[in-house]
Amino acid sequence: MKLSLSLRNIAGSLLAALLLLSSAGSQAQSSTPVKNILLVHGAFADGSGWEDIYKILSSRGYNVVIVQNPLLSLEEDVAAVNRALDRVEGPTLLVGHSWGGAVITQAGTSPKVVGLVYVAAFVPDAGETVIGLVTSVPPAPENGIQPPDAKGFIYFDLSKYHAGFAADLSKDKAAFMAASQGAWSAKGPTTPLTQTAWKSKPSWAVLATEDKAIVPELQRTMYKRAGATVTEIKGSHVVFMSKAKAVADVIEAAAKGK
């Protein structure tokens, strides 16, 4: 009997030690510094808008990758993010602007992704569409999102692009961006999400207080629902361009888990 009890005590001690080691390993893994940051652009734009953010974060030692979304559908944009994720090793932070917020919400369930940063972005839940979120609140008068054309693509009205999309950039810069805007397939904003990464991953958000494309009221509602750590920055829809350092600081805080 004494021998049996002794063996049980030894087995119990070994089990406790294994559990302790397992817990320590999990804690060490969760505290691993994030060095990979993937930047995902939105509609009516392309990855070049992240240039200043790229330069700032790269100079701080991060491996920054800019994803070029085809803007042809939710599935194809998520696939573009997944291809980028395949090329990096270790914990990765996803950053999405505007429509890119929906893309990272769907793609962010990857085990490589440890956090999400929304920059003046949509934050849908599973079953929701971006078009549903857009139409849930009255648009700003400056908003220039047009109905789909005969081929099913959506554009931002050239005459409203400066005031409605990039008011705190120069007129020349806004004019160039308007002329080079990506064609956005209506398949994207009308497709319901099937996954919601923010329900299982921590999230941070930049609320652009002067945004005329995604009004601040809608941003605030979505960010609150996601439980995101929110930083308000005075800026237009392209706040990541006009206030690059401030937005980069939010992204770095997220990479450090702050």
N, C-alpha and C positions, 0 to 999 in steps of 0.2 A: 504493500500500500504506500509506504514511504517512498519507494522507488518510483511508483506511478505518479505520485504528487510532484516529485522532483522533476521528472520528465515533463510534466505539464507546465511547471514553472519555467523550465528552460525554453520550452516551445513558445510560451507566452512572451517571454523576454525577447526571443528572436523576432517574433511577429511585431512586437512594439518597436524594436529597432529598425526593422524593414519599413514599417509605416513612417517612422520619423525620417529615415533617409529619403523615402519617396516624397514626403512633404517638402523636405529641404530642396530636393531636386526640382520640384514644381515651382517653388518660390524663386529659385535661382533662374529657372527658365523664364518666368514671368517678369523678372527684373532685368532681363537681357536688354541692353541698350538698342534702340531702334536706329538703324543706319540707312535703311532703304525707304525712300519716299517717292510714291508714284502720284503724279499730278494729272488729273483727268479734266479736260476742258468741257465746256458746254456747247449749246447750239449757237449758231450765228457767229462762230469764232473758230479758232484752231489752237493747236498747242503752243504757237509762238507767243501767245499772250502771257505765258508763264516765264518768259525769259528772265525778268528781274528776280522773281522768286527763285528760279533755278540758280542764278548767280549767287544770291545771298546764302541759300542753304548749302550749296556746294562749297562755298568758302568757309562754312562752319563745319565741314567734314562729312556731310551726308552724301549718300549715293542717290542722286535725284534722277528719276526717269520720267519723261513726259510722254504720255500716251496720246496717240493721234486717233481719235474716234472717227470711224467712217460716217457716223450719223445716219445710218441706214435703217437701224432697228435697235431695240433694247438688246436683243440677243447678240447682234454683231458688235455692238459697243462693249458689252460685257466680255465677249470673246477677245476683243483687243486688249482689255485690261488683264485677262487671264494669260494672254501670251506674254505680256510684260512681266507678270508675276512669275511665270516660268523661268524667266531669265535672271532673276535675282535670288540670292540665298539669304535666309534668315528672316527675322521679324520685319514686317513691312507696314507702313502707314499709307492709307489711301486718302487722297485729297481730291474732292470734287467740287467744281464750280457749276452752278446753275443746273442744267440737265445732267451734268456729270455727277451731281448728288444722287440722282436716281440710279445711275450706273454703278457707283460704288456701293450703294445700298444692296444691290443685287449681287455684285461681284465680291463684296466684302466678307462673305461667309467662308472664303478660302482660309484654310488653317494657317497660311502664311501671314494673314492680315491680323494685326493686333489692335488697330484703332482706325477711326474714321474722322476726317475733318471736312466739314461742309462750309463752303465759302459762297455766301449769297446763293444758296443752293436749295433744290427740292429734296425733301426727305420723306418719301412715300412709305407707306406700310404695305405689306403683302396684300394683293387684291386691289390696290389703288393704282390710278394712272396719273401721269403728270398733267394731262389735260383736265382731269377732274379737280386737281389741286388748283390749277390756274383759274378755273371758272368758279371756284368756291368763294372768292372775294371779288369785289369790284376792281377793275383794272385802273391803273393810273392813267390820266389823260394822255401822258406822253408815250404810253406803251404802244409799240409798233409791230407786234406779232401779227402777221397776216394769216388769213385762212389758207389751207393747202391749195396749190395751183392745180392745173388739169392733170399733172403727172404725180400729184400726191406729195409735193414738197412744200415746206414752210420757210418763209423768209421774214426778215425784219425790215419793215418799211424804211427805205433809204432816207426819206425826208424826216424820219423820227429817230434815226439811229443815234445821233449825237445826244439829243435830250433824253431819249428813253432808254439808252443802253450804256452810254459812256460820257455822261455830262461833265465829269471832272477830268476828262482828257481834252487835248486841243482839238479844234475843229478839223484840222488836217489829219490828225491821227484817227479820229472817229470816221472821217470820210474814207480813209484807206481801209479801215476795218470793215466798214459797210460794203465797200466794193469787193472785198475778198471774203465775205462771210460764207460759211459752209452751208450747203443746201441740206436742210433737216427733213428727213422723211417723216411723214405723219404716223408711220408705224411706231416710231419711238414713243411719243407722248400718249398714244392711245393704247399701248400694251400694258396690261396690269403686271405689277411685280409679283414674283412667286416666292421671293426670299427677302428677309429683313435683317441685314447684318447688325443694325444698331440695337437690336434686341438682345444680342449676345456679346457685342463688342463696345468698348467705351467710345464716346464720340465728343467732338469739339465743334464749335460753329462760329463763323464770323457773320454777324448781322450787319448788312450794309444799310445804314439809316436813311440814305438818300436814294435807295433803289427804286426805279420806276418800272422794272421788268418783272421782278418778284417783290411785291410790296412788303415793307417791313412787318406789317401785321401778319401776313402769311408766314414769313420766315420765323417770326417769334412763336407762332402756334406750332409749327412743325418741330422746331428745335426743343420746345418745352416738352412735347410729346415724346421725343426721342431721349429726353434726359441729358441733353448735350450741355457741356460747359460752354457758355456763350460769351463772346466778346463783341461788343458793339463798336463799330468803326464808322465814322462819318465818311461816306463814299457812295459812288454810283454802283450799278450792277457789276462793273469791272473794278471793284475795290481792290482786287489783288494786283491790278496794274497801277492804279493811282496811289495806293497806300501799300506798296509792296513790302516795305520793312515791317510795318505793323502786322500784316497778314503772315509774313514769314515768322515773326515772333510767336504767333499763335500756333503755327504748324510745329515749330520747334518745341514749344511747351507740350504739345500733344505727343511728340516723339519721346519726350522725357517723362510722359505720364503725369504732368502737372495739371 
